[in-house]
Amino acid sequence: MIEIIIERWTSPDGSTDFMWPVWQNGNRVQISGTYPTSDTAEADAFEFCTETLNRPPDRVTRL
């Protein structure tokens, strides 16, 4: 199973960044840099899965 987790990080200055790790069968495969929106993070994570793992994720979880 492939899962994308969209993480939201808020800085003390009030800014928010989004990151994604991709997990496959309980092991983290990759983690991203930061993105300005959750939608851009998710789109890049989908692209990573389809290009690198040769299929879309089974699940997307937003934290």
GUZADREN-208509 format. One record per atom (N, C-alpha, C, O): residue number from 1; residue in one letter; chain; atom name; x, y, z. Coordinates in nm, 3 decimals. Atoms other than C-alpha are relative to their C-alpha. Layout:
BEGIN
NUM_A_A_CA_X_Y_Z
...
//
This chain:
BEGIN
1_M_A_N_0.084_-0.118_0.000
1_M_A_CA_0.000_0.000_0.000
1_M_A_C_0.089_0.124_0.000
1_M_A_O_0.190_0.130_0.070
2_I_A_N_-0.071_-0.127_0.007
2_I_A_CA_0.121_0.349_-0.085
2_I_A_C_-0.090_0.108_0.062
2_I_A_O_-0.207_0.122_0.025
3_E_A_N_0.075_-0.107_-0.065
3_E_A_CA_0.012_0.639_0.136
3_E_A_C_0.080_0.129_-0.005
3_E_A_O_0.200_0.131_0.024
4_I_A_N_-0.055_-0.135_-0.008
4_I_A_CA_0.078_1.011_0.104
4_I_A_C_-0.058_0.062_0.126
4_I_A_O_-0.177_0.052_0.153
5_I_A_N_0.047_-0.076_-0.116
5_I_A_CA_0.059_1.214_0.423
5_I_A_C_0.036_0.146_-0.025
5_I_A_O_0.154_0.180_-0.043
6_I_A_N_-0.022_-0.143_0.017
6_I_A_CA_0.018_1.589_0.381
6_I_A_C_0.010_0.060_0.140
6_I_A_O_-0.087_0.060_0.215
7_E_A_N_-0.024_-0.058_-0.133
7_E_A_CA_0.170_1.758_0.687
7_E_A_C_-0.006_0.152_-0.008
7_E_A_O_0.042_0.213_-0.104
8_R_A_N_0.005_-0.146_-0.009
8_R_A_CA_0.100_2.117_0.790
8_R_A_C_0.087_0.044_0.117
8_R_A_O_0.072_-0.003_0.230
9_W_A_N_-0.092_-0.052_-0.102
9_W_A_CA_0.371_2.304_0.980
9_W_A_C_-0.020_0.150_0.011
9_W_A_O_-0.013_0.222_-0.089
10_T_A_N_0.018_-0.142_-0.025
10_T_A_CA_0.307_2.644_1.138
10_T_A_C_0.119_0.052_0.079
10_T_A_O_0.155_-0.003_0.183
11_S_A_N_-0.116_-0.061_-0.063
11_S_A_CA_0.603_2.864_1.231
11_S_A_C_-0.043_0.102_0.105
11_S_A_O_-0.157_0.149_0.102
12_P_A_N_0.034_-0.101_-0.100
12_P_A_CA_0.614_3.100_1.529
12_P_A_C_-0.037_0.136_-0.060
12_P_A_O_-0.110_0.214_0.002
13_D_A_N_0.035_-0.127_0.064
13_D_A_CA_0.591_3.392_1.284
13_D_A_C_-0.138_-0.002_-0.066
13_D_A_O_-0.181_0.097_-0.124
14_G_A_N_0.134_0.011_0.055
14_G_A_CA_0.250_3.265_1.173
14_G_A_C_-0.008_-0.057_-0.140
14_G_A_O_-0.118_-0.082_-0.190
15_S_A_N_0.002_0.057_0.135
15_S_A_CA_0.354_3.130_0.833
15_S_A_C_-0.025_-0.151_0.007
15_S_A_O_0.006_-0.217_0.107
16_T_A_N_0.032_0.142_0.007
16_T_A_CA_0.241_2.784_0.727
16_T_A_C_0.065_-0.061_-0.123
16_T_A_O_0.059_-0.004_-0.232
17_D_A_N_-0.058_0.077_0.110
17_D_A_CA_0.425_2.531_0.512
17_D_A_C_-0.061_-0.139_0.001
17_D_A_O_-0.110_-0.187_0.103
18_F_A_N_0.052_0.135_0.014
18_F_A_CA_0.315_2.194_0.382
18_F_A_C_0.111_-0.090_-0.054
18_F_A_O_0.191_-0.048_-0.138
19_M_A_N_-0.099_0.099_0.044
19_M_A_CA_0.528_1.881_0.332
19_M_A_C_-0.072_-0.133_-0.020
19_M_A_O_-0.183_-0.153_0.030
20_W_A_N_0.058_0.133_0.015
20_W_A_CA_0.462_1.526_0.223
20_W_A_C_0.108_-0.108_0.015
20_W_A_O_0.212_-0.100_-0.051
21_P_A_N_-0.074_0.125_0.010
21_P_A_CA_0.620_1.195_0.311
21_P_A_C_-0.087_-0.101_-0.075
21_P_A_O_-0.210_-0.097_-0.069
22_V_A_N_0.069_0.112_0.065
22_V_A_CA_0.530_0.893_0.100
22_V_A_C_0.044_-0.127_0.072
22_V_A_O_0.163_-0.150_0.092
23_W_A_N_-0.025_0.127_-0.069
23_W_A_CA_0.501_0.559_0.279
23_W_A_C_-0.046_-0.115_-0.089
23_W_A_O_-0.151_-0.108_-0.153
24_Q_A_N_0.037_0.120_0.075
24_Q_A_CA_0.498_0.219_0.112
24_Q_A_C_0.018_-0.120_0.093
24_Q_A_O_0.128_-0.149_0.139
25_N_A_N_-0.001_0.119_-0.086
25_N_A_CA_0.407_-0.089_0.316
25_N_A_C_0.066_0.028_0.135
25_N_A_O_0.144_-0.054_0.184
26_G_A_N_-0.050_-0.035_-0.132
26_G_A_CA_0.492_0.089_0.642
26_G_A_C_0.139_0.059_0.005
26_G_A_O_0.190_0.089_0.113
27_N_A_N_-0.134_-0.059_0.005
27_N_A_CA_0.828_0.226_0.527
27_N_A_C_-0.005_0.133_-0.074
27_N_A_O_-0.067_0.144_-0.180
28_R_A_N_-0.004_-0.129_0.068
28_R_A_CA_0.894_0.589_0.441
28_R_A_C_0.093_-0.011_-0.120
28_R_A_O_0.208_-0.053_-0.108
29_V_A_N_-0.075_0.008_0.125
29_V_A_CA_1.010_0.609_0.081
29_V_A_C_0.067_0.133_-0.032
29_V_A_O_0.181_0.136_-0.079
30_Q_A_N_-0.049_-0.133_0.038
30_Q_A_CA_1.056_0.985_0.037
30_Q_A_C_-0.070_0.104_0.086
30_Q_A_O_-0.182_0.083_0.132
31_I_A_N_0.062_-0.116_-0.066
31_I_A_CA_0.992_1.317_0.209
31_I_A_C_0.035_0.123_-0.084
31_I_A_O_0.144_0.133_-0.140
32_S_A_N_-0.018_-0.118_0.086
32_S_A_CA_0.952_1.648_0.033
32_S_A_C_0.060_0.117_0.075
32_S_A_O_0.084_0.111_0.196
33_G_A_N_-0.029_-0.131_-0.057
33_G_A_CA_1.065_2.001_0.089
33_G_A_C_-0.132_0.065_0.034
33_G_A_O_-0.235_-0.002_0.043
34_T_A_N_0.122_-0.070_-0.038
34_T_A_CA_0.812_2.267_0.178
34_T_A_C_-0.073_0.058_-0.121
34_T_A_O_-0.013_0.088_-0.224
35_Y_A_N_0.088_-0.054_0.103
35_Y_A_CA_0.520_2.394_-0.030
35_Y_A_C_-0.089_0.106_0.064
35_Y_A_O_-0.116_0.099_0.184
36_P_A_N_0.083_-0.106_-0.057
36_P_A_CA_0.303_2.704_0.013
36_P_A_C_-0.145_-0.042_0.026
36_P_A_O_-0.213_0.020_0.108
37_T_A_N_0.139_0.046_-0.019
37_T_A_CA_-0.030_2.513_-0.012
37_T_A_C_-0.005_-0.151_0.006
37_T_A_O_0.084_-0.220_-0.043
38_S_A_N_0.018_0.145_-0.008
38_S_A_CA_-0.157_2.166_0.063
38_S_A_C_-0.027_-0.059_-0.139
38_S_A_O_0.012_-0.172_-0.167
39_D_A_N_0.030_0.049_0.134
39_D_A_CA_-0.282_2.134_-0.295
39_D_A_C_0.126_-0.019_-0.084
39_D_A_O_0.138_-0.118_-0.157
40_T_A_N_-0.124_0.016_0.076
40_T_A_CA_0.063_2.193_-0.446
40_T_A_C_0.083_-0.115_0.055
40_T_A_O_0.147_-0.188_-0.021
41_A_A_N_-0.071_0.113_-0.060
41_A_A_CA_0.216_1.948_-0.199
41_A_A_C_-0.060_-0.133_-0.047
41_A_A_O_0.012_-0.224_-0.084
42_E_A_N_0.067_0.123_0.041
42_E_A_CA_-0.043_1.683_-0.285
42_E_A_C_0.024_-0.030_-0.148
42_E_A_O_0.047_-0.146_-0.185
43_A_A_N_-0.024_0.021_0.144
43_A_A_CA_-0.001_1.733_-0.661
43_A_A_C_0.141_-0.052_-0.025
43_A_A_O_0.160_-0.142_-0.107
44_D_A_N_-0.138_0.046_0.017
44_D_A_CA_0.376_1.689_-0.633
44_D_A_C_0.017_-0.141_0.053
44_D_A_O_0.088_-0.222_-0.007
45_A_A_N_-0.007_0.135_-0.056
45_A_A_CA_0.335_1.381_-0.413
45_A_A_C_-0.061_-0.102_-0.097
45_A_A_O_-0.007_-0.211_-0.114
46_F_A_N_0.061_0.089_0.100
46_F_A_CA_0.100_1.225_-0.671
46_F_A_C_0.096_-0.022_-0.116
46_F_A_O_0.111_-0.135_-0.164
47_E_A_N_-0.095_0.012_0.110
47_E_A_CA_0.355_1.298_-0.942
47_E_A_C_0.117_-0.092_0.040
47_E_A_O_0.160_-0.175_-0.040
48_F_A_N_-0.107_0.087_-0.047
48_F_A_CA_0.629_1.135_-0.734
48_F_A_C_-0.043_-0.147_-0.004
48_F_A_O_0.031_-0.232_-0.053
49_C_A_N_0.048_0.139_-0.003
49_C_A_CA_0.418_0.821_-0.685
49_C_A_C_-0.013_-0.059_-0.139
49_C_A_O_0.032_-0.171_-0.164
50_T_A_N_0.022_0.055_0.134
50_T_A_CA_0.323_0.781_-1.049
50_T_A_C_0.130_-0.014_-0.078
50_T_A_O_0.146_-0.108_-0.156
51_E_A_N_-0.125_0.008_0.076
51_E_A_CA_0.673_0.853_-1.182
51_E_A_C_0.102_-0.094_0.063
51_E_A_O_0.174_-0.164_-0.008
52_T_A_N_-0.103_0.078_-0.068
52_T_A_CA_0.885_0.678_-0.919
52_T_A_C_-0.048_-0.139_0.041
52_T_A_O_0.025_-0.237_0.029
53_L_A_N_0.054_0.128_-0.047
53_L_A_CA_0.660_0.404_-0.782
53_L_A_C_-0.093_-0.066_-0.102
53_L_A_O_-0.146_-0.175_-0.078
54_N_A_N_0.077_0.052_0.114
54_N_A_CA_0.472_0.352_-1.110
54_N_A_C_-0.148_-0.023_0.026
54_N_A_O_-0.211_-0.103_-0.043
55_R_A_N_0.145_0.006_-0.022
55_R_A_CA_0.124_0.393_-0.963
55_R_A_C_-0.042_0.110_0.096
55_R_A_O_0.041_0.161_0.172
56_P_A_N_0.048_-0.103_-0.093
56_P_A_CA_-0.092_0.642_-0.777
56_P_A_C_-0.010_-0.057_0.141
56_P_A_O_-0.008_-0.179_0.160
57_P_A_N_0.011_0.048_-0.138
57_P_A_CA_-0.123_0.624_-0.399
57_P_A_C_-0.136_-0.065_0.026
57_P_A_O_-0.235_-0.036_-0.042
58_D_A_N_0.126_0.062_-0.043
58_D_A_CA_-0.387_0.409_-0.232
58_D_A_C_-0.079_0.091_0.093
58_D_A_O_-0.202_0.083_0.101
59_R_A_N_0.067_-0.085_-0.099
59_R_A_CA_-0.459_0.673_0.030
59_R_A_C_0.077_0.130_0.016
59_R_A_O_0.200_0.133_0.006
60_V_A_N_-0.058_-0.129_-0.034
60_V_A_CA_-0.398_1.041_0.106
60_V_A_C_-0.058_0.041_0.135
60_V_A_O_-0.179_0.045_0.154
61_T_A_N_0.040_-0.043_-0.134
61_T_A_CA_-0.406_1.155_0.469
61_T_A_C_0.052_0.141_0.022
61_T_A_O_0.169_0.169_-0.001
62_R_A_N_-0.040_-0.138_-0.028
62_R_A_CA_-0.401_1.523_0.564
62_R_A_C_0.006_0.020_0.151
62_R_A_O_-0.091_-0.007_0.222
63_L_A_N_-0.016_-0.027_-0.143
63_L_A_CA_-0.265_1.618_0.905
63_L_A_C_-0.005_0.150_0.024
63_L_A_O_0.007_0.194_0.138
//
